[in-house]
Amino acid sequence: MRILVVYATAGAGHKKAAEAIYQAFKSKEGYYVRLIDALDYTRPSFKKSYPRSYAFLVTHLSWIWGIFFALLDLPWMQSFVRSVRRLYNGFNAMPLHHYLIQEEFDCIITTQFLSAEVSAYLKRTGKISARIICVVTDFDVHRIWLNEGIDIYTGACDYTRDKLLALGVPSEKVYVTGIPTDAKFAAPSDKSALRKKLGLGEKMTVLIATGSFGMGPIEELMKLLGEHQLLIVCGHNWHLYQRLKPLAGGSTHIYGLVDNMDELMSAADVMVTKPGGLSIAEALVKRLPMIFFSAIPGQETNNIKVLNSYGIVPKSQCSLQQIARTINELDSNPNTYNALRQRMNDLSKPDAADDIIALLNVPLI
């Protein structure tokens, strides 16, 4: 069976979800699997501008992004939005259209809405016959994920499923699998041994994850949380890393872009982070309590809303002072801390990638 796993680079989450599925395929026989970035099959100018414009909006003009996100989700806008997207993707992603037609995949698993729209268009116009599985990588659902021609949607949790049903997706097309994460996040670990390996002490440890763009008021957080052991990951923000590196020492540890986030999560007691879908899914697998800051209006603020409905996080992103108070409360009250970790079990989906692959064998109605 010929399988394509496809994402588009706009933030790190879509790529990480696709990579987790691709890696899960490696332990299985009978599949020919390709992993591609859809942007590699678009016009050169589009490939450069697509991630850059998104990064600029969410880091410098997040309020405009929030308005844009909300407008595109309005029911009465959908006919116009779909028409514009079809023209937009048809022009800029024509190489992707040709690639999907020529390769004749049996199944396309897409973790981003650009590739989902192109695949669905080709399916409903009879140009491809592949089964299309759309993996929604947030806990809430924006209408931009919905396309006639998608065979199966996978959701992070029951809330995601119910939202898809409310938006008109037939129940037989919706499955709750969780958001796929790398298998290493589910691997057992010894916290004390891991802290020793990483050169850490045994005090309350706070992981501050700034997202792939390295966003947030990190210096202010460092001052408020200075009594704790801090692990600060700056992501792609090299300037932030250079600015913070001289502050490292003692119980403060500064990292740039890392490939051992699973170890850092295992070593931490709580994570202060941006509420991206993949970061949340990884923390849920680790049962690592989360406190959110610098949420992008739209998808990330909606993620907070969903997790709050499960009693896992506060109703909204916290102020810096609230973050410090919450961490101190968790540190001083083990019963509250352990109860919070227990509630996270309901949303933890360590086998999400395997469960998505299993959908290849589900009869389509």
Disulfide bonds with the S-S distance in Angstrom:
none
